Amino acid sequence: MVHRIAVLVLDHFAPLDLGVPGQVFHAARTPSGERLYEVVTCSEGRMPVRCEAGYTVLPDHDLDVLDTADTVVVPGVHGGAVLRDGTISGTLRAALQGRPRVMSICTGSFVLAAAGLLDGLRPPRTGPRRRASLASSRGSRSTPTSCSWTTATC
C-alpha cells in the first residue's frame, strides 16, 4: 500500500522546503520499481500560495486531503503572521490536530507550535536567530532556549 504524504503549502513558504519532500519521496521505490509514496500538496481552500521568492503555486487539494494522509509535512516559511506573532488560522489549527504523523522542515516548526502540536514537548532545534521567536510564539508554554534534537534544521 502506498503511503500518502500531504505537503501543506502556506503563504511565504520556502521554495526549497516545498520541493524537497516531493523529490525525495517520489524517488523512493521498491526493488521492482513500485512507488512507496504518493505526495500531494494542499492549502486552505486550495487557494494559490505565494512564496518569498515572488511566485505563486496552486496546490492540488484543500485541507480535506489531510484526512487521507498518512503523514503531513509542513515546509518552512519565510514570513507571515506565524513568524511575526505565532498565529495561524483556526481552520488550519483544527486541521492539524489529531494527525497520526506530522513533521516540519525548518521554520515549519513555528506552524506546529502555533497549532499547539509542540505543547509539552521539547522544541525542535532551530537557528539562534529563530530560537527566541519560537519560544515567544508558544506564549506562556514552557520552551527551553536550547535543545539537542531536531527533525530538520535551518
N, C-alpha and C positions, 0 to 999 in steps of 0.2 A: 504494500500500500504506500502511495506517495505521501510524504509529509508536506503539509501546506504551510507556507510561510507568508504572512501578510506584513508588508512593509508600510508603516504608517507615515505618510508624507505630510509635513506641516510647513506653514509659511516660514521662510528664512532657512529652509533645510540646507544642509551642507551637501553639495553635489556629489562629492566623493562618497560620503556616507550612504547616500541613496543608491549609488551604483554598485557598491561592493557586495551587499547581500545577494543581489541577482546574479552577479558574476560568479561568486563563489559557489552558491547553491545550485546554479544551473549546470556547473561543471561536474558536480558530484553524480556519479553513475555507478551502477552495479558492474561487475566484471563483464556481463553480457551487453552493457550499454544502456540499460534502462535507467530512466531518471529516478533519483531518490527524493527529489524535492520539486514542488511547484511553488513559484514565487509570484505573488500578486501585490499590487500596490493599492492603497486606499487613502482617502481623505474624508474630512467631514463633508457630507453632502455630495461627495465625488466632485468637489469643486476644484478648479485649476489652482495650483500652488506655485508660488514664486520663490525662487532661491536668491540668496545674496549676490550671486554672480549675474543676476539680471534676467534670467529666462524663467519660463513657466512650464510646468509639466501638468498633464491631465492624468491623474491616477485612474486605474481600471474600475475601481469599486468605491462604494461608500463604506461607512463603518460597520455595516451589517456583515461584511465579509469576515470580520473578526470572530463571529460566532462559529465559523467553519475552519478557523485557523488553528493549527497545532502549535505554532509559535508566532508571536508578534515581535517585529523588530522596529525600534524607534531610532531612526538616524539622528545624528547631531543637528542642532540648529545654531545659526549664527546671529540671531537677533530675535526680536519679538517679546511679547509680554512674559513668556516663561523665563527668559533670561533677565528681563528687566525687573520683574517683581514676583516671579514664581507662580504665575497664574496660568491656568488653561480653562477652556470652556467646561461647563458642567456636563455637556454631551460627551466630550472627549474623556473626561474623568470617569464617567459612568461606563463608557465603552471599554476602558482599560481594566476595570475592576473584575476580579474573578477569573482572569485568563490563566490557563494552565502553565504557560511559559511565555514570559515577556523579557526581552533583552533590549539594551540600548547600546548605541555606539556614541562614544564621546559625550557631547553635551546633551544627547538624548536622555541622559540620566536626570536632567532638570525636569523633563516631562514626567518621568517616573516619579520623581519627588513630588511634583505638583499634583499628581494623581493619587498620592498617598501610598504608593506601592513600596516606598522605602521606609515607611514608618516602622520603627522598632529594629531596623537593620543598620549595620554599619554602612556608611555611604560609599558609593563607588569611588574609586580613585579618580581624581581629575587634576589638571594642572593647577599650580599655585594661584594663577590669576582667577580661576573659577571656583576655588575651594570655598572661600568666604561667601561668595554669591550663592553657591549650592546650599551652604549651611543656612543662610538667611532665607532662601526660598522654601525651606522646610519649617519656617515660622518658629513656634515655640518647641517644636520637637527637638530632642537631643541629637546633635550632629557633631561628632568629633571632627576636628580640623586636620587630622592626619589619619591615614589608614594604610593598610598594606596589601589590599587586593583590588582587583578590577576585572571587568569583563572586556573593556576596551579603554584605551587611554588616549588623551588628547596631548 
